[in-house]
Amino acid sequence: MTGTDQSSFLGRISIRRNQVNAMEGYHEQEIEDLELFQKQLSDRFAELLSAPDDAPTEAFLSISWIRKLVDVFLCCETECKAILLMERDAAQISKPPLDRLIPELLERVVKAMDICNAVTNGLELVRHCQKLAEIAVSALEQKPFGEGQARRAKKALVSLMSAMHVDDKESSVQKTAERSWSFGRRSGNKDRHHGHYRSLSWQVAKHWSASKQIHAMTMNLAAPRGPEASCLPAPVYILSLIIVFVMWVLIAAIPCQERSGLTTHLPINKHVNWTHSLAGIHDKIGEEWKKKEKKGMAGLLYEMQKMEKLGQSLIEFTDSYQFPGEKEKLDEVAAQVAELAEVCRRMDEGLVPLQMLIREAFHRLVRNRTEFLDVLEQGGPVV
């Protein structure tokens, strides 16, 4: 959805709310707005599900794809909040069942903020892996290529594989990056304070669990039924589900602390039309997760998976390399090195914008929670 389309949608709601609420057909118009919103959600997630396999920059779970997912979340948050709050009497929000549903939503928001912090930290490990891969690429591209370059490339690649295959327990993601940050550096730790290594958020607690956070966020998350499915409980449920779903995808894609059993924690009601694409994305990620879970992979991010595959192949080459090397094999390796260099380039272009977008999502969640609390306070006490 373009910015113009979203402005049109928000303007439509504003005009409706500024009209007399008691006018003929007002409730029917709200139902129409909710249906339009659900159709837009369905279209957005259908586009994410249909990501092409033959276009690396747009591939499923690539950095670019994750950025689109977070953009969808930000659009959903804005529109859902407009449906719920724009020009609306605060007393409507404090009545049952919203007096229960809104506080439950706000609890999910707090947990989502924690996940944004953890994901930001995980992106530092991804950036660290990129730097190790760049060291390997630099060594493998040297002309003439000899045993010294092979040893240097192998050292970087072995460190890369070690960083990618974490045990997913406690704060091992952070510790793995900390252990290896000095590899190949001549400038000390200055980049950790003045460059991409610096965290954009607070560190998560030592025993914090991403998997448990998602599980807690799904508690009491049930689609409204009967008349509630076409009135205010519906957008509350939609926003809750989108928050949980987007956080779940981020945890699956990006290195995060303690994610065991992640695929068992996300119930999606497949009987609702707009959730079909969500269910498709969930199933697709679930299949990939089962393949990788036993291997201790740092995450399902497309670029990380490509890096893992290429890194393993290049380690085999450096292990068996003997000067001067066979031309056919050197040509094959050159192609792999070029592919790894391209992966690094895409990561270099996309990781910082992704970090900034996740930080924007974090601050949007903070504002979201504050606005809802203000409205609840205006409408009456919250139990």
C-alpha positions as CSV (number, residue, x, y, z in Angstrom):
1,M,0.0,0.0,0.0
2,T,1.4,3.4,-1.0
3,G,1.6,6.4,1.3
4,T,-1.1,8.0,-0.8
5,D,-3.4,5.0,-0.4
6,Q,-2.8,4.9,3.4
7,S,-3.5,8.7,3.7
8,S,-6.8,8.1,1.8
9,F,-7.8,5.3,4.1
10,L,-7.0,7.3,7.2
11,G,-8.8,10.3,5.8
12,R,-11.8,8.2,5.1
13,I,-12.0,7.1,8.7
14,S,-11.5,10.7,10.0
15,I,-14.4,12.0,7.8
16,R,-16.6,9.2,9.1
17,R,-15.8,9.9,12.7
18,N,-16.4,13.7,12.3
19,Q,-19.9,12.9,11.1
20,V,-22.7,12.5,13.6
21,N,-22.2,9.1,15.2
22,A,-25.9,8.4,15.5
23,M,-26.6,8.9,11.8
24,E,-28.3,6.2,9.8
25,G,-25.9,3.4,8.7
26,Y,-22.9,4.5,10.8
27,H,-22.2,1.0,12.1
28,E,-22.4,-0.4,8.5
29,Q,-19.8,2.0,7.4
30,E,-17.5,0.9,10.2
31,I,-18.0,-2.7,9.1
32,E,-17.1,-1.6,5.5
33,D,-13.9,0.1,6.8
34,L,-12.9,-3.0,8.7
35,E,-13.5,-5.2,5.7
36,L,-11.4,-2.9,3.5
37,F,-8.6,-2.9,6.1
38,Q,-8.6,-6.7,6.2
39,K,-8.5,-6.9,2.4
40,Q,-5.5,-4.6,2.4
41,L,-3.8,-6.8,5.0
42,S,-4.5,-9.9,2.9
43,D,-3.0,-8.2,-0.2
44,R,0.2,-7.1,1.6
45,F,0.9,-10.5,3.2
46,A,0.1,-12.3,-0.1
47,E,2.8,-10.2,-1.8
48,L,5.2,-11.2,1.0
49,L,4.3,-14.9,0.5
50,S,4.9,-14.7,-3.2
51,A,8.4,-13.5,-3.0
52,P,10.4,-14.8,-6.0
53,D,13.0,-17.5,-5.5
54,D,15.1,-16.4,-8.5
55,A,15.7,-12.8,-7.3
56,P,18.2,-12.8,-4.4
57,T,17.5,-9.1,-3.4
58,E,13.8,-9.8,-3.0
59,A,14.0,-13.5,-1.8
60,F,11.9,-14.9,1.0
61,L,13.4,-14.0,4.4
62,S,16.1,-11.8,2.7
63,I,17.0,-8.5,4.3
64,S,14.9,-6.6,1.8
65,W,12.0,-9.0,2.5
66,I,12.3,-8.4,6.3
67,R,12.2,-4.7,5.7
68,K,9.0,-5.0,3.7
69,L,7.5,-7.1,6.5
70,V,8.3,-4.4,9.1
71,D,6.9,-1.8,6.8
72,V,3.7,-3.8,6.6
73,F,3.6,-3.9,10.4
74,L,4.0,-0.1,10.7
75,C,1.2,0.4,8.2
76,C,-1.0,-2.0,10.1
77,E,-0.3,-0.3,13.4
78,T,-1.2,3.1,12.1
79,E,-4.4,2.0,10.4
80,C,-5.6,-0.3,13.3
81,K,-5.0,2.5,15.8
82,A,-7.0,4.9,13.6
83,I,-9.9,2.5,13.4
84,L,-9.8,2.1,17.2
85,L,-9.1,5.6,18.4
86,M,-9.4,8.3,15.7
87,E,-12.2,10.8,16.7
88,R,-13.7,8.2,19.0
89,D,-15.3,8.7,22.4
90,A,-12.8,7.3,25.0
91,A,-15.7,5.8,26.9
92,Q,-16.2,3.3,24.1
93,I,-12.7,1.9,24.6
94,S,-13.2,1.4,28.3
95,K,-16.3,-0.7,28.1
96,P,-16.4,-4.6,28.0
97,P,-14.9,-6.5,26.3
98,L,-12.3,-3.8,25.4
99,D,-11.6,-3.1,29.0
100,R,-10.0,-6.6,29.0
101,L,-8.7,-6.8,25.4
102,I,-6.8,-3.5,25.3
103,P,-4.7,-4.2,28.5
104,E,-3.9,-7.7,27.0
105,L,-2.8,-6.0,23.8
106,L,-0.6,-3.6,25.8
107,E,1.1,-6.5,27.5
108,R,1.9,-7.9,24.1
109,V,3.3,-4.6,23.1
110,V,5.8,-4.6,26.1
111,K,7.0,-8.1,25.1
112,A,7.3,-7.0,21.5
113,M,9.5,-4.1,22.6
114,D,11.8,-6.6,24.3
115,I,12.0,-8.7,21.1
116,C,12.9,-5.6,19.1
117,N,15.8,-5.1,21.5
118,A,16.9,-8.7,21.2
119,V,16.6,-8.6,17.4
120,T,18.7,-5.4,17.2
121,N,21.4,-7.2,19.2
122,G,21.1,-10.2,16.9
123,L,21.7,-8.0,13.9
124,E,25.1,-7.1,15.4
125,L,26.1,-10.8,15.1
126,V,24.9,-10.8,11.4
127,R,27.0,-7.7,10.8
128,H,30.0,-9.4,12.5
129,C,29.5,-12.5,10.2
130,Q,29.5,-10.1,7.2
131,K,32.9,-8.7,8.3
132,L,34.4,-12.1,8.6
133,A,33.1,-13.1,5.2
134,E,34.6,-9.9,3.8
135,I,38.0,-10.8,5.2
136,A,37.7,-14.2,3.5
137,V,36.7,-12.7,0.2
138,S,39.6,-10.2,0.4
139,A,42.1,-13.1,1.0
140,L,40.6,-15.3,-1.8
141,E,40.6,-12.5,-4.3
142,Q,44.4,-11.9,-3.9
143,K,46.5,-12.2,-7.1
144,P,48.7,-14.2,-7.2
145,F,46.9,-16.6,-4.8
146,G,49.1,-18.7,-2.6
147,E,49.1,-20.8,0.6
148,G,49.3,-17.7,2.8
149,Q,46.1,-16.3,1.4
150,A,44.4,-19.8,1.7
151,R,45.4,-19.9,5.4
152,R,44.1,-16.4,6.1
153,A,40.8,-17.2,4.3
154,K,40.4,-20.4,6.2
155,K,40.9,-18.7,9.5
156,A,38.2,-16.1,8.7
157,L,35.8,-18.8,7.3
158,V,36.2,-21.1,10.4
159,S,35.5,-18.1,12.7
160,L,32.5,-17.3,10.5
161,M,31.1,-20.9,10.8
162,S,31.7,-20.8,14.6
163,A,29.8,-17.5,14.9
164,M,26.9,-18.8,12.8
165,H,26.4,-22.1,14.6
166,V,25.6,-20.9,18.1
167,D,23.9,-23.1,20.7
168,D,21.0,-20.7,21.1
169,K,21.2,-20.7,24.9
170,E,21.2,-17.8,27.3
171,S,23.2,-14.9,25.8
172,S,25.4,-17.0,23.5
173,V,24.5,-14.9,20.5
174,Q,26.0,-11.8,22.1
175,K,28.9,-13.7,23.6
176,T,29.8,-15.3,20.2
177,A,30.1,-11.9,18.6
178,E,32.0,-10.5,21.6
179,R,34.6,-13.3,21.4
180,S,35.5,-12.7,17.8
181,W,35.1,-8.9,17.3
182,S,38.8,-8.4,17.5
183,F,39.5,-10.8,14.6
184,G,41.5,-9.2,11.8
185,R,41.3,-5.7,13.4
186,R,44.1,-3.2,13.6
187,S,42.0,-0.3,15.0
188,G,41.1,-1.9,18.3
189,N,37.5,-1.6,19.5
190,K,36.7,1.8,18.1
191,D,34.1,0.4,15.7
192,R,32.2,-1.1,18.5
193,H,31.5,2.4,19.8
194,H,31.5,4.5,16.6
195,G,30.3,2.1,13.9
196,H,27.8,-0.6,13.0
197,Y,28.7,-2.8,16.1
198,R,27.1,-0.4,18.6
199,S,23.7,-1.6,19.8
200,L,20.7,0.6,19.1
201,S,19.0,-0.6,22.2
202,W,19.4,-2.1,25.7
203,Q,20.9,-5.5,26.2
204,V,18.4,-8.3,27.0
205,A,18.6,-10.1,30.4
206,K,20.9,-13.1,30.7
207,H,18.2,-15.7,30.9
208,W,15.7,-14.0,28.6
209,S,14.0,-16.4,26.2
210,A,12.6,-15.3,22.8
211,S,10.6,-18.5,22.6
212,K,8.9,-17.9,25.9
213,Q,8.1,-14.3,25.0
214,I,6.2,-15.5,21.9
215,H,4.4,-18.1,23.9
216,A,3.3,-15.5,26.5
217,M,2.2,-13.2,23.7
218,T,-0.2,-15.8,22.4
219,M,-2.0,-16.4,25.7
220,N,-5.7,-15.4,25.4
221,L,-5.1,-14.5,21.7
222,A,-8.4,-15.7,20.2
223,A,-10.3,-14.4,17.2
224,P,-13.6,-12.6,18.1
225,R,-16.8,-14.5,17.3
226,G,-20.3,-13.5,16.5
227,P,-21.2,-9.8,16.6
228,E,-17.7,-9.0,18.0
229,A,-16.1,-10.1,14.8
230,S,-17.5,-7.0,13.0
231,C,-16.9,-4.3,15.7
232,L,-14.1,-3.0,17.9
233,P,-12.7,-6.3,19.3
234,A,-11.8,-7.3,15.7
235,P,-9.1,-4.6,15.1
236,V,-7.7,-5.3,18.6
237,Y,-7.3,-8.9,17.6
238,I,-5.9,-8.0,14.2
239,L,-3.3,-5.7,15.7
240,S,-2.4,-8.3,18.4
241,L,-2.0,-11.1,15.9
242,I,0.1,-8.9,13.5
243,I,2.4,-7.9,16.4
244,V,2.9,-11.5,17.5
245,F,3.4,-12.7,13.9
246,V,5.9,-10.1,12.9
247,M,7.9,-10.6,16.1
248,W,7.9,-14.4,15.5
249,V,9.2,-13.9,12.0
250,L,12.0,-11.6,13.2
251,I,13.0,-14.1,15.8
252,A,13.1,-17.0,13.3
253,A,15.1,-15.0,10.8
254,I,17.6,-13.2,13.0
255,P,19.9,-14.6,15.7
256,C,18.0,-14.4,19.0
257,Q,18.5,-15.7,22.5
258,E,16.9,-19.1,23.3
259,R,14.4,-20.0,20.5
260,S,13.9,-23.7,21.1
261,G,10.5,-25.0,20.0
262,L,9.7,-21.7,18.3
263,T,7.4,-23.2,15.7
264,T,5.0,-24.6,18.3
265,H,4.0,-21.1,19.7
266,L,2.0,-19.4,17.0
267,P,-1.7,-20.4,16.5
268,I,-3.2,-18.8,13.5
269,N,-6.9,-19.0,12.8
270,K,-7.0,-20.3,9.2
271,H,-10.7,-19.8,8.9
272,V,-10.4,-16.1,8.6
273,N,-9.8,-15.0,5.0
274,W,-7.2,-12.3,5.6
275,T,-5.0,-14.8,7.6
276,H,-4.5,-17.2,4.7
277,S,-1.2,-15.6,3.6
278,L,0.0,-15.4,7.3
279,A,-0.6,-19.1,7.6
280,G,1.3,-19.7,4.4
281,I,4.3,-17.7,5.6
282,H,4.2,-19.4,8.9
283,D,4.1,-22.9,7.3
284,K,7.0,-22.0,4.9
285,I,9.2,-20.7,7.8
286,G,8.2,-23.7,9.9
287,E,9.5,-26.1,7.3
288,E,12.8,-24.2,7.0
289,W,13.1,-24.0,10.8
290,K,12.8,-27.8,11.2
291,K,15.7,-28.3,8.7
292,K,17.9,-25.9,10.5
293,E,17.0,-26.4,14.2
294,K,19.1,-29.4,14.8
295,K,22.1,-27.8,13.3
296,G,22.1,-24.8,15.6
297,M,21.9,-22.3,12.8
298,A,22.0,-18.6,13.9
299,G,18.8,-17.8,11.9
300,L,16.9,-18.2,8.7
301,L,17.9,-14.9,7.1
302,Y,18.4,-15.6,3.4
303,E,21.8,-13.9,3.3
304,M,23.1,-15.9,6.3
305,Q,22.0,-19.2,4.7
306,K,23.8,-18.3,1.5
307,M,26.9,-17.3,3.5
308,E,26.8,-20.6,5.4
309,K,26.6,-22.7,2.2
310,L,29.4,-20.8,0.4
311,G,31.5,-20.7,3.5
312,Q,31.4,-24.4,4.0
313,S,32.4,-25.0,0.3
314,L,35.3,-22.5,0.5
315,I,36.6,-24.1,3.7
316,E,36.8,-27.4,1.9
317,F,38.8,-25.6,-0.8
318,T,41.3,-24.0,1.6
319,D,41.7,-27.3,3.4
320,S,42.8,-29.1,0.3
321,Y,44.6,-26.2,-1.5
322,Q,48.1,-26.8,-2.8
323,F,50.0,-24.3,-4.8
324,P,49.6,-23.5,-7.7
325,G,46.2,-25.1,-7.8
326,E,44.2,-26.5,-10.7
327,K,42.8,-23.8,-13.1
328,E,39.3,-25.5,-13.3
329,K,39.0,-25.6,-9.5
330,L,40.3,-22.0,-9.1
331,D,37.7,-20.8,-11.7
332,E,34.9,-22.6,-9.7
333,V,36.1,-21.0,-6.5
334,A,36.3,-17.6,-8.1
335,A,32.6,-17.8,-9.0
336,Q,31.8,-18.7,-5.3
337,V,33.9,-15.9,-4.0
338,A,32.2,-13.4,-6.3
339,E,28.8,-14.7,-5.1
340,L,29.9,-14.3,-1.4
341,A,31.2,-10.8,-2.2
342,E,27.7,-10.0,-3.6
343,V,26.0,-11.3,-0.5
344,C,28.3,-9.1,1.6
345,R,27.5,-6.1,-0.5
346,R,23.8,-6.6,-0.1
347,M,24.3,-7.0,3.7
348,D,26.4,-3.8,3.8
349,E,23.6,-1.9,2.0
350,G,20.7,-3.4,3.9
351,L,21.6,-4.1,7.5
352,V,21.8,-0.6,8.9
353,P,18.5,0.5,7.3
354,L,16.9,-2.7,8.8
355,Q,18.3,-1.9,12.2
356,M,16.9,1.7,11.9
357,L,13.5,0.3,10.8
358,I,13.3,-2.0,13.8
359,R,14.3,0.8,16.0
360,E,11.4,2.8,14.4
361,A,9.1,-0.1,15.2
362,F,10.3,-0.1,18.8
363,H,9.5,3.6,19.2
364,R,6.2,3.2,17.4
365,L,5.3,0.5,20.0
366,V,6.2,2.8,22.8
367,R,4.0,5.6,21.4
368,N,1.2,3.1,20.7
369,R,1.1,1.9,24.3
370,T,1.2,5.5,25.6
371,E,-1.7,6.6,23.4
372,F,-3.8,3.6,24.4
373,L,-3.1,4.2,28.1
374,D,-4.1,7.9,27.8
375,V,-7.4,6.9,26.2
376,L,-8.1,4.3,28.8
377,E,-7.4,6.8,31.5
378,Q,-9.8,9.3,29.9
379,G,-12.5,6.6,29.7
380,G,-12.3,5.3,33.2
381,P,-10.4,3.0,35.5
382,V,-8.8,-0.2,34.0
383,V,-9.0,-3.4,35.9
